Amino acid sequence: MNDRIRQLAKCNERIQNFFETGPVQRAAIEEFAELIVRECAHLVDTLNEAYGAPGTAGKFIKQQFGVEE
């Protein structure tokens, strides 16, 4: 098993703890994750725009993670 798989397995344990936390903490974590997705989508769109590529990758990233436009 490589290091990345080990990291993901360890993260899975933390995710289980996440779902056992209270609603306020869960909402804050979900908001934080949504901000990361939005920032990544924006970065991809900015790079695509700089190189004259279609700006649809950010839209697909947000759709994949269920983040509204």
Residue frames relative to the residue before (quaternion, step in Angstrom):
aa qw qx qy qz dx dy dz
M 1.0000 0.0000 0.0000 0.0000 0.00 0.00 0.00
N 0.3491 -0.7535 0.5124 0.2186 3.60 -0.81 0.94
D 0.7173 -0.4689 0.3055 0.4151 3.56 -1.29 0.26
R 0.6357 0.5395 -0.3404 0.4347 3.59 0.98 -0.77
I 0.6437 0.5030 -0.3254 0.4762 3.60 0.96 -0.78
R 0.6300 0.5222 -0.3334 0.4682 3.60 0.99 -0.77
Q 0.6443 0.5191 -0.3184 0.4626 3.59 0.97 -0.86
L 0.6648 0.4986 -0.3047 0.4654 3.58 0.93 -0.88
A 0.6356 0.5226 -0.3331 0.4604 3.59 1.00 -0.77
K 0.6551 0.4987 -0.3101 0.4754 3.58 0.96 -0.83
C 0.6264 0.5332 -0.3251 0.4665 3.56 1.04 -0.78
N 0.6055 0.5703 -0.3495 0.4313 3.58 1.03 -0.75
E 0.6236 0.5263 -0.3376 0.4692 3.58 1.03 -0.73
R 0.6612 0.5016 -0.3023 0.4688 3.58 0.97 -0.85
I 0.6249 0.5353 -0.3426 0.4534 3.58 1.03 -0.74
Q 0.6153 0.5358 -0.3535 0.4576 3.59 0.99 -0.74
N 0.6475 0.5023 -0.3155 0.4785 3.59 1.00 -0.79
F 0.5907 0.5878 -0.3529 0.4255 3.58 1.08 -0.74
F 0.7115 0.4583 -0.2699 0.4591 3.58 0.84 -0.91
E 0.6542 0.4866 -0.3152 0.4857 3.57 1.25 -0.21
T 0.5341 0.6254 -0.4113 0.3929 3.63 1.26 0.00
G 0.6526 -0.5212 0.3821 0.3956 3.55 -1.31 0.14
P 0.6806 -0.5318 0.3264 0.3839 3.57 -1.24 0.43
V 0.6271 0.5389 -0.3523 0.4385 3.63 1.03 -0.66
Q 0.6732 0.4716 -0.2945 0.4876 3.58 0.88 -0.91
R 0.6351 0.5346 -0.3264 0.4521 3.59 0.97 -0.83
A 0.6527 0.5116 -0.3116 0.4639 3.61 0.95 -0.86
A 0.6509 0.5122 -0.3184 0.4611 3.58 0.98 -0.79
I 0.6555 0.4985 -0.3084 0.4761 3.58 0.97 -0.82
E 0.6503 0.5093 -0.3175 0.4657 3.59 0.97 -0.82
E 0.6369 0.5157 -0.3257 0.4715 3.59 1.01 -0.77
F 0.6321 0.5300 -0.3190 0.4667 3.58 0.99 -0.85
A 0.6626 0.4968 -0.3029 0.4715 3.60 0.92 -0.89
E 0.6440 0.5154 -0.3272 0.4612 3.60 0.98 -0.79
L 0.6339 0.5237 -0.3337 0.4610 3.59 0.99 -0.74
I 0.6261 0.5224 -0.3353 0.4719 3.59 1.03 -0.74
V 0.6542 0.5052 -0.3174 0.4648 3.60 0.91 -0.89
R 0.6598 0.5076 -0.3119 0.4580 3.59 0.91 -0.88
E 0.6576 0.5097 -0.3101 0.4599 3.59 0.94 -0.86
C 0.6500 0.5037 -0.3157 0.4734 3.60 0.96 -0.81
A 0.6517 0.5090 -0.3143 0.4663 3.58 0.94 -0.87
H 0.6501 0.5126 -0.3143 0.4645 3.58 0.97 -0.84
L 0.6420 0.5257 -0.3206 0.4569 3.58 0.96 -0.83
V 0.6567 0.5021 -0.3085 0.4706 3.59 0.92 -0.89
D 0.6627 0.4978 -0.3101 0.4657 3.59 0.93 -0.87
T 0.6381 0.5261 -0.3230 0.4601 3.59 1.02 -0.78
L 0.6656 0.4867 -0.3026 0.4780 3.58 0.94 -0.83
N 0.6312 0.5234 -0.3323 0.4660 3.59 0.97 -0.79
E 0.6526 0.5172 -0.3085 0.4598 3.56 0.94 -0.89
A 0.6489 0.5306 -0.3139 0.4458 3.59 0.98 -0.85
Y 0.7548 0.3555 -0.1941 0.5160 3.59 1.08 -0.69
G 0.5371 -0.6673 0.3843 0.3442 3.58 1.25 0.25
A 0.4497 0.6761 -0.4617 0.3571 3.59 1.20 0.43
P 0.6227 -0.5317 0.3969 0.4147 3.60 -1.16 0.40
G 0.3802 -0.7597 0.4929 0.1882 3.57 -0.98 0.85
T 0.3676 0.7583 -0.4733 0.2565 3.59 0.84 0.87
A 0.5016 0.6789 -0.4282 0.3227 3.61 1.17 -0.34
G 0.6415 0.5305 -0.3271 0.4472 3.60 0.96 -0.83
K 0.6248 0.5385 -0.3263 0.4616 3.55 1.05 -0.80
F 0.6745 0.4926 -0.2920 0.4660 3.57 0.94 -0.89
I 0.6084 0.5416 -0.3503 0.4624 3.59 1.05 -0.73
K 0.6818 0.4819 -0.2938 0.4654 3.58 0.85 -0.95
Q 0.6361 0.5195 -0.3323 0.4638 3.60 0.99 -0.76
Q 0.6329 0.5579 -0.3295 0.4238 3.57 0.95 -0.90
F 0.7722 0.3376 -0.1693 0.5109 3.57 1.01 -0.85
G 0.5267 -0.6819 0.3892 0.3258 3.58 1.27 0.24
V 0.4277 0.6827 -0.4745 0.3546 3.56 1.12 0.66
E 0.4122 -0.7265 0.4996 0.2293 3.56 -0.76 1.08
E 0.5739 -0.5703 0.4608 0.3648 3.54 -1.24 0.57
